[in-house]
Amino acid sequence: MLTAQNNQPDEVGQGQPVAEPNDSQELEQNQTENGNVEIDVDLQKTINQITQDLEVKPSTAPAIEVPRLDPVSVSVDQTAAQDSIAANSPVASSDDLGIAEAVFSQPLPQVIQTDIVEETSQEIAQETTELAEQVPMLVEPISQPANSGFNVAVTNSFFDILVNNGIVSPKQAEELRQENLSTGQSYEELVLNKQLATESDVVQAKAEFSNLPYIKLSAIGVDPEALTLIDEGIAKRYQALPFGVDKDKKSLKIAMINPLDLAAIEFLKQKTGFNIEAHYGEGSEIIRMIDEHYAQSLSSEVTEALKSTSQQVDEDSAVQLDQQAGAILRDAPISRIVENILDFAMKSQASDVHIEPQINRTRVRYRIDGILAEKLILPLNVHEAVVSRIKIMANLKIDEKRLPQDGRFNYKANNAEVDLRTSTLPTVHGEKVVMRLLQKDMAVPSLEDLGMTGLGLQRVKEAIKVPYGIILITGPTGSGKTTTLYSILNMINKIGVNIMTLEDPVEYQIQGVSQVQTNPKAGLTFASGLRSFLRQDPDIIMVGEIRDNETADLALQASLTGHLVFSTLHTNSATGALPRLLDMDAEPFLLASSITLAIGQRVVRKINEKYKEEYKPEPVVIENIKKALGVHFDRWCKEKGKKPDQITLFRASSKRPATEPEYKGRIGIFEVMPNSPEIASLILNRKSASELENAAIQQGMTLMKQDGYLKVLDGITTVEEVLRVAEVT
């Protein structure tokens, strides 16, 4: 385990290696007889430290000249070494170059170059052996294959570990060695690019190779207290994530891509005042979790604001905040914290922000593409101040902590404006705040943009041409029902029709549509508003949600008196809407004659289009898709000209940058059930949702899960996403 030494860093803020006062003297003393080879102090210190940890005596082999590069660099400049040998050694053979290149392919902590002038083949081999002796941990001599032409040779211990662990075969190892010689790619790159091993396999082998600990960050998590010791900028600069801290022992555990970088470790020791325990970690995990836990620029900006509040906000003063609304409004640091939280929500296109008090901290989570992700940790002693600031913005009572409150406010940033619907709820650790972001100037997407295709899209377009009846959209909260409603309204929004909507809340503003916000406190509910609408000469009515018997009855009556009515229901499927209305005491004969269409929907995340790769799935996966799709599978294969064993699927590339998400954006999966004489007969007889579904399938309805699997075959999403959101039977 590497521990920082007590050297005073020189310009540590720039992350440069630490220079000792007598560096120049040491370099002069290490001049060799030839006068043209010298040893770099940092490299020698690195090797000495490693060998000391491993209880291996440092070699006394001739020193090698080491140009100083960025401390994060861990690759070996094998091309420079090969060019030098080729240019200056007229008698060197291709095998000679292979031997030298095998040495220079090792993951040394600094880039090594040597000048070899007019050497014979045996002399080149001798110098190779001497270098191996100088760096015993990284290069180990073993017997060379018979066709090498040398008695002494070097192999890659890193590769031996991969072979010994069963990750690559000896044959694959030899093939990769040859490709390394011909292409110049490092062994690590070759193994990963050919998908012979995972990043985890490679990093664990490097850790074993270097006798350093390996850590799987996603398995153990990150201690929020450790994050506070290192700023985000420093974490990104050194690609190092603190994940554990022991304040009693003054010890800080850090996962690093390059834990052999002693200059970085020394800087972190000086910066934090803790002894550093460096661990190998997977690069993709480290970079991703730095972004997740520091929330890009969010954490550092909030940290700066928190520094300003340390003198102003503590546990004793929290009680006084309730009585000082004016002071809170003028409290710049707290305002900056709230602004940063909201700015990040807009930048990341989050739909919701959760501010949640815990036992000893406050966490801030964002719902992005339907998934909650923790992006920020706040100290608990600023929680009440942050909540009070949000209450004032939402025009809520800041001294009311015993009861839930609801409010809303507008927020502008970067030439964009959002409406935030705010809800507070008392918990055992304090008040929890959830804010729903509603974009005020977002363009309404078309049904095609939402992902509706084929016969379902055709049936919707036909249904909205009928001037009466009721069209229902079903699904759980967050499944995109309101967006689909707006898309349909936008299609039929003409100057010759009077469209009125009753919503809670108004999420989009559509030019030419009379939109009304419900206000239960004032007596404006869905039922009372719908009664008033009928006196406003409407052609088309949209009711945000049918929640009770009265609203259901009024909507059905309106649809039978020459109005086209749209609304939503919280059911799991399109066919489930009809039994739900029957449960609300709707008359079967009214329902059978008024329902025009029912749409069920969910939203799935789309594969990141920029970093998408094709792969051959297991046969059982295709078999399951075929079973779920039925006749739709055969139709798809015929349209695409593919046989089942020729089908390939798509997923996010394993080679994508660590900062790029696996999914980006969302798309809908739909099922559309039109009314028909057969369906109407089943409604009159109060048949179940499953019986209605079977009848609809007979008439050509594509189920939601089937629509999802078709989008999987088209490379839009993944099987995992469809299984996550759609009911699988």
N, C-alpha and C positions, 0 to 999 in steps of 0.2 A: 504494500500500500504506500502510495507516494505521499510525503508530507513536505510542506514548503519549508525551505531553509530561511534563516533569519538574515537575509541580505537586504540591504536598502535598495529598492528599485530606482532605476534612473528613467525618468519620464514614464512612470508606470501607467499613466493615463493613456499612453499610446500603445500599450501592450507590447513594448519592446523587451528583448532579453535583458536581464540584469547584468551590468558590467561591474566587475571587481576593480578596485583601484589599481591593482598590479597586473592587469591583463596584458599590457604591452611587454612588461618584464617577462611574464611567463611565456609569451609567444617567442621572444628573443631566445630564451633559454631552451626552447624546444626546437630550434633550428636543427636540421639534420646535416649530415656530412655533405650532401648534394647542395644544400643551401636553397632548395626550391620547394621544400615540403614543410608545412607547419600545421600544428593542431589547433583547432578552434576551442577556446576555453569552455564555451557553452556545451559543445558536444562532449568534451571530456568529462565535464561535471555531470552531464546526463548519464553517460555510461558508468561513471564511478558510482553515482547514486543507485542506478539499477543493479549493478553488480554487487554493491554493498547489501542491498535488500535481499538479493538472491544468494548472498554469501559466496560470491564468485570473485576470485582475485582478478583485478584489472590486468589486462595484458600489457606487456612492454613492447609491443610491436611498433614499427616505425609509424610516426604520425602521418595523418592524412589531412590535406588542406580542405577546409570546409568553408565555402562562401556563406555569409549570413543572409538568411531569408526570413520571411514572416514566420513567427513562432508556431503558427497553426499548421504550416506545411508539413505533411507527413509522407509525401510521395518521394521516390528516389529518381533522380534525373538519369535514367539509364541511357537515354539517347545521347546525352552529352558524353557519357563515358564511352559508349560504343564509337561515336564519331572520333573521339580522341585517340582510341586504340587504332581505328582503321586508318586515320590520317598519319600517325607517327610510327606504325609498326608494319613495315612492308612485308614482313614474313608471317604476319598473323593470319591464321586460317579462320574459316567461319566457325569452327568449333572453339577456337580461342575466344572469339567474340561472344559465343554462347556462354562460356564459363564466366567471363567477366560480367556479362549481363545478368546472369543468375544472381551474382552478388549484389549488383546494384538494383535489383528488383525488390529488395527487402524494405519493409515499412520502417526505415530509420527515422529518428526524430528530426533530422535536418537533411538537406540535399547534399549528397557527397559527390565530388568530382575528383578525378586524379589525372595527372599528366604522365603518361607512360611513353617514353621516347626510345625508339629503336630497340625494342625488347624482342628477344626470341620467344618462341612459343613456350618453352620451359620457364623462362623468366616471368612471363605473364602469369603462368600458373602459380609460380612461387609467390608473386605479389598478391594474387588472389587469396592464397592460403594465409598469408600474413594478415590481410584485412579480416579474414574470418577469425583469426586468433584475437585480433583487437576487439571485435564485437562478438564475443562468444554467445551471447543470448540470442542474437538475431540470425546468425548464420552458423550452421554446424557442418563440418566436413563429413562426408560419407563416401562410399565407393561410387565411382562414375560409371555409367554404362560403357560397355566394351567398345562401342564405336566412337567414343569421344576423342580418342587419341591422347588422353592424359592419364597419368597415374593418380593425380589428386584432383578432386572435384568438389563442388559445393551444391547442396540442394537447399530448398526453402523449407525451414522448420514449420512455418505457418501452414504450408501445404501438407506437411506430414501430419499435422494435427487434424486437418480436414479429412485426410485419408483414414487416419486412425479412428476418427469419430464416425466413419461411415458416410460422410457427407458427399465425398467424391470418391470414385474408384481409382486405383493406381493407373489404369489405362486413361481415364479422363484427366488425371493429373499430368501424365506425360503429354497428352494432346494439348493441354492448356499451356504447358511449358513451351512447346514448339510454337504455339500461336503467340505467346508472349514475346518470343525471340523475333518473330516475323512482323508483328504489328506494333510492338512497343507498349501495348496495354498492360496495366498492372494485373497481377493475379487476382486481386480483389475485384477489379472491374470485370474481368473475364468471367469469374465465377458468378457474379450477380447478373451480368448481362445475359448469360446463357441460362439463367434461372436454375443453376445446379444447386444453389444453396440460398437460403433466405438471408436477409440482412442480419437477423439475430444469430444465425449460425456463424456468419463471418465475424461478427463482433465478439462472440463468445470465444472463437478460436484465437482472435487477436489478444483477448484478455488472458487466455491460458498461455499463449505464446509469450506474453510480457509479464506473466505472473502478477497480474493486477486483478482486482475484483470486477465482476460484471454485474450490472443492475438492470432489471426490466422495469422501467418506470411505470408503464401502464398497469403493471401487476401490483405495485406497492403504493402508488400514489405519491403526492407531493405534499410536504408539510408547509402550510401557508406561512408559518413563522419563519421558515428557512428562506422563503422568497423575499421577505422584507429585508434580508441582509445584503442582497445583491440587486442592483438596479437592472431594469430590462436591457438598457443599452450595453451594459457590461456583459450580461448573460449572452446577448446576441454576438457581441464582439468576439468572445472567447468560446462561443458555442458550448456553454456550460450552464447546467440547470441545478440549483441547490434543491435537494429533496429531503434532507433531514438535518436536524440540529440538536446538539446536546450542550446546553448552556453551562451545565455544571463542569463538564470536561472541556469546554471551549472548543468544541469540535463541530465542523460543518461538512456534511457529506454532499458531494457534487458529482453529477453525471456529466462526463465530457466526451466529445468525439475524439479528442487527442489528450488523454491524461498524462502523456509523456512530456507535455509542454510545461517544463518547470518554471519558465518565466511567467506564464499565465497563473500558475498555482501560487507563485510568490506574490504576484500582484494581488490576487484574491485574498491571500493571507493578510497582507498589509491593509487592504481595503476593509476587511471585515473584522480583523482582530481575532479571528478564529484559526485554529489548525485545520488544514484542508485535507479531507480524505477523498482522493480522486478515484472515481470509478469509470470503467468503460460503459458507455451507453450507446444505443442505436441512434445514428444521426437523425433519421427521420422522426423518431420519437422525441428526441431532444428539441429539435427545431419546432416540431408541431406543438409540443407541450410548453415551450417558451411562449409561443403565440397564444395558446389557450390560457395559460395561467397569468401571463402579464397583460393579456388582452391587447396585443399590439402596442400602440402608443397610450392606450387607456390607463394602464397601471402606472406608468411613469408620471403621467400628467396628474393623476389623482394623488400619487405619492408626494409630489411637490406641494399639492394643495394641503395634504395631510400635515406636512411639515409646518405649514403656516397655522394650522389649527391646534397644534400640540400645546401651545400656551393658552389657547382660547377655549378649548372644549375638553372637559374631563368629566368623570362620572359625577362629581359634586355639582358641576354647573348644569348638568343635563336637565334637572328639574326646573331651573330658571328659564330654560329656553321656551317653555310653554307660555310664559308670561311676557316674552319679549319678541313679539312677532316682527316689530320694526327692526330690531337688532339682527334677527335672522336674515331679513331681506337685505340688510346692508353687510352681512357677513360674507365677504368676498371669497374666502377659501371654501366654505360650504357650498356657495353658489357655483364655484368652479367645479367642485366634485359632481354636483348634479348635472351641470352642463356637459361635462365629459362623459358621464353615463349616457345622457340622451344623444349626444353627438355620435358616440360609437354605435348606438342603436340605429340611427339613421344611416350611418356609413355602411353597416353590415346588413342593412335591410331586414332587421329583426321585426317580428310581428308583435312581440311582447317582451317586457322587461320585468324581472322578478327581483325585488330587494328583500332578502330574507334574513332575519336575525337568527343566529345559532347560539350555542352555549357560550362560546368565547370569541365569536367573530360575526361579521355580516357578509354574506355572499351575494354577489350580483350575477344573475343568470339571464341569458338572452335566448329567445326561441328563434332560431334561424333555420329556414327551410323545414319547419315543423318539429325540430329537435332542440331541446333545451341544452345549452352549453354554459358551463361556469366560466366567466371571463374576468372576474375581479373579486378580490377579498378586501373588505374594509375592517378596520378595528371596531370593536363593538361600542367603544365610547363615543363614536361620532354618529352612531345609528340614529338616535333620536333627533339630532340636528338635521340630518339628511331627510328624514321622514317629515319633519316639521317644515322644511323648505318646500318639499313637494306638496304638502297640504296647503300651504299658502298659495302656491302656483295654481292648484286645482280648486281654490276657494272652499276648502274644507275647514272644519273647526280643529285647530291645533291642540286644544286642551281636551278633546274627546278621544280617549284611548280605550274605552271600555266597549264601544260599539263599532261595527263596521261602517265605513262611509264610502260614498261614491261621488266622483266629480270628474271634471275634464278641463283641459286647457290646451291652448295652441302653443306650438314651439317652432321657431324659425332658426335655420342654420344652413349655411352654404347655399343660399338661394332656393332652399326648399322649405316647405311648411308641412307640419304634421299636426293632427289632432290626437291628443293623448287621453284616452278614457282611463281614469284612475280609480283604483279600488284599494281600500285599506282594511286590514283584518287583524284584530288582536290575537296574538299567540302567547305561549308561555314565556317566550324569550323577548317579546316586544311586538311592535306592529309590523306586519308584513305588508308590502306595497307591490301591487301588480299594475303595470301600465300597458295598455293596448295601443299600438301605434296605427293610426288611420291616415293614409296618404291622401292629402286634399287635392293634389293636382295630377294624380296618376291617370294615365290613359286607360280606357276600358278595353280589355282584350276581346278578340273575337272568339267564337266557339271553337274554331279551328286552332287558334293559338292556345286555347285551354286544353286541347288534346282530344276533342270530340271528332270522331271520324265515321265513315261508312254509313250503314243503314240507320244507326242511332241519330247521326247528324241530320240525315234526310228526314227522318220522322219528326224531329224537333222543328225543322224549318216548315214542314207541312202543318204542324199543329198550331204554330203561331199565326198562321194565315186565317184561322177560324176566329170570328169576332166574339165568340162567347166560350164558356167552359172554364175549367180550372186546371192549371198546370202546377204540379207539386215537385219540389226538389228536396231530396232526403239525404241524410248523412249526419255524422256526429259533428260536434263543434270543431271548427278548424278544417273542415273538409272542402271548403271553397264554394259552399252553396250560394252565398250572397254574391260572389264574383260571377258565378254562372247566371244568376238572375239579372245582374247589371248588363252582362253581355247580351242577353236576349232582349232586354228593354232597349238597349242601344240599337239593335237591329230593326226594331219596329217603331222607333222614335221618329215620327213624321209630323209635319206641320198640321196635318188634318186630323190628328188624334189628340185627345186629352189624357195624358198619363199622370197618375197620382200614386205616390208611394208613401207608406207608413212604416217607419223603420226605428230600430233601436240598436245601435245608433245609425245615422246617415254616414255610410262609409265612403261612398263616391258621390260626387256632385255631377249631375248630367244636365247639360244645357237643354232647356225646353221641357223639363220634367218637374212637376210640382212635388217636392219632397218634404215630408213632415216627420219631425222627430217626436217620438212618444215622450210624455211627461206624466208618469203615474202620480206624482205628488200633486199635480194640478188637475188630475182627473182625466188626462188624455192617455187612454190605453189603446191597445189594438182594437178592442171591441167598440169603444166609444168613437174612436177615430174612423173606423170603417163605416159606422152609421152616418157620420158627417160627410164622408166621401160620397155616399150615394146621393147626397143632395147637391153635389158639385158637378153634375153632368159628366162623369168620367166615362171614357171608353175602355181604358185599361187600368187595373188596380193592382198594385203590388203590396202585399202585407208581409212584413219581415218574417213573422213566424206565427203559426197557429199553435197557441198554448193552452187554450181552454175550449169548453163546449160552446160558449157564446160566440167566440171568434170563428170557430169552425162552421157553425150554423149560418152566421152572417156571410161568410165567404161563399158557401154553397148557394145561398139565396141570391147573392150578387151575380154568380156565374150563370144562374138560370134566368136572369132578367136582362140578358143582353150585354153583359160585361165579361171581358177576358180578365181572369184573376190569376195572379201568380203568388205562391207562398212557399214556405219551407216547413219541414217536419224533422224532428230528431228520431229517425229510425235507421236500421242497419241496411235496408235495401229498398228498391223502388216498390216492390210488391208489399213490403211491410207498411207502407203509408196507408193502404186501404183498411186493413184491420185496426190500425191506430185510430183512424177517424170513426170507425164503427164503435170503438171503445169510448169515444167522446160523445156517444149517443147520436151520431149522425144517422139519419134514416138511410137504409140501404138503397131504396128507390131513388132518393136524391143523389146519393153518391154515384150510383151506376149511370145516371143520366148526365151528371155534370163533369165528372173526371174526364179530361181529354188525354192527359199524359202524365206519367210519373217518371222522374229521373233519380237514380241513385248514383252517388259519386264518392270518391276518395281522391286524395292527392298523394303522389309518390315523388320521391326525389329523382332527378335526372342525373345520369352519369356525367361527370365533368367532361364536356365535349372536347376540350383542348388536350386532355390527357386520357384518351380512351384507347384500350387495346382489345384486340380480338383473341379469343381463346376457344379451345375445344372442350366442351363440358363432358362430364361423365355421362355414359349412356342412360343411367337411371334418371338424370335430370331431364333429358329430352323425353324420356318415357313418361315422366310425371306431367310435363307440359302437354304432351300429346293426349294424355288421359283427361286432363282438365279442359282442354280446348275442344275435344271431340271433332265434329265436322269442320270447325274453324281451322284446325291444324292442317287437314288435308287441303283445304282451300288456300291457306297461306303457302304451303309447299308448292302447290301448282302455280300460284302467282309468281313466286320467286324462282321457280325452276330448280328446286332443291329436293334431295332425298333426305330422310331423317338423319342418316349417318353423315350427311354433309353439312349439317347445321352447326354454325359457330355462334357463340354469344359474345357479349362485350362486358367489360368491367373497367374500372379506373386502373391506369397503368401503375405498376409497382415502381416504375422509374420516374414518376412525376416528382416535381420539387416537393419537399416536405411541407412547404407553406400552402400548397394547393390542396383543396379538399377533394375527397373521393366523389362527392356529389355537388352539383351546383345548379340551382333552380329546381322548379317543381312542375309537374304536369298532372292533369286529371285522368282518372280511369272511370268509365261511366257504364251504366246500364239504363236503357230507355225502354219503358213499357207503355205502349199506346193502349188506349181502350179499344175494345172490340166487342161484338155480340157475345163471344165466348167468355171474355173477361167480365162483362156486365152481368152475365148469368151467374157466374161464380160469386160476384159481389152480392147479388140479390139473395143468394143462398148462404151468405155469411161464411164462405169457405176460407180456409187458412191461407197464410202467406205462401207456404210451400206449394199448395195446390195452384194458387195464382201464378207462382213462378214457373211451374211446369207447363202451364198453358201458354205463358208468354214465351218460353223457350221454343215451344212448338210453332209459334208464330214468328220465330227468327230473332228473338232478343238475345243479345250477347251479354253475359253476366260481367260484373265488375272485374272479378278475378280473371276472366277470360280476356277482357280488354287489356288488363295488366300484362298477362303473358304474351299477348300479341305485341305489346310495346317492348317486352323483353326480347322477343325474336327480332324486332326491328332495331335493337341496339340502343333504345332510349333509356331504359332503366334495368334493374337487376331482379333476379328471382327473389332475393332477400327482401327487397323493398315491397314487392307485391305481397309476399307472405306477411310482412309487417303490418300492412294496412287493410288488406282484403280478407274477408272471411273465407277460409279454405275448408271445403267439405270433402 
